[in-house]
């Protein structure tokens, strides 16, 4: 077998052995996913709630944040181009609460068993909130958005990242 074939075989074997597949190492459990149209509708509702607080936000793309097991809908914050809000929607409130309970103090998901499938090292500050079927993640340090998120979703369940000197430490 050529070196390239051997390397490819080892890479696929290592990837599968570490908790995922070669094509999707963070595949969510099928039972935790809500429909794409539900995610859009819920995120549009969050956008309306933020706009009602006079905050300028805009819908963006769906994305995997790597932190949680379901896809998120991103909300842009035009005045802070490096900050975003991510809405993760679960099929039930119980699934959202279960996943929220497994968030560690570093913002990584503690696996139900075995080794972690993904480890995220947050460069900036990240706030996680849970309400009903959603976990909302705000990545940023704008005090107005921090307060708005707490008002809409309750106090953060985890504040991760941003330890040491980060953009959040710069004067605004």
Secondary structure, DSSP 8 states (H G I E B T S, - for coil): --HHHHHHHHHHHHHHHTTS-SS-TT---GGGB--HHHHHHHHHHHHHHHHHTT---EEEEEE--SSSSS-EEEEE-TTSTT-EEEEEEBSSHHHHHHHHHTB-TTS-B--SSSS-S-----SS-EEEEEETTEEEEEES--HHHHHHHHHHH-S-SEEES--SS-GGGS--
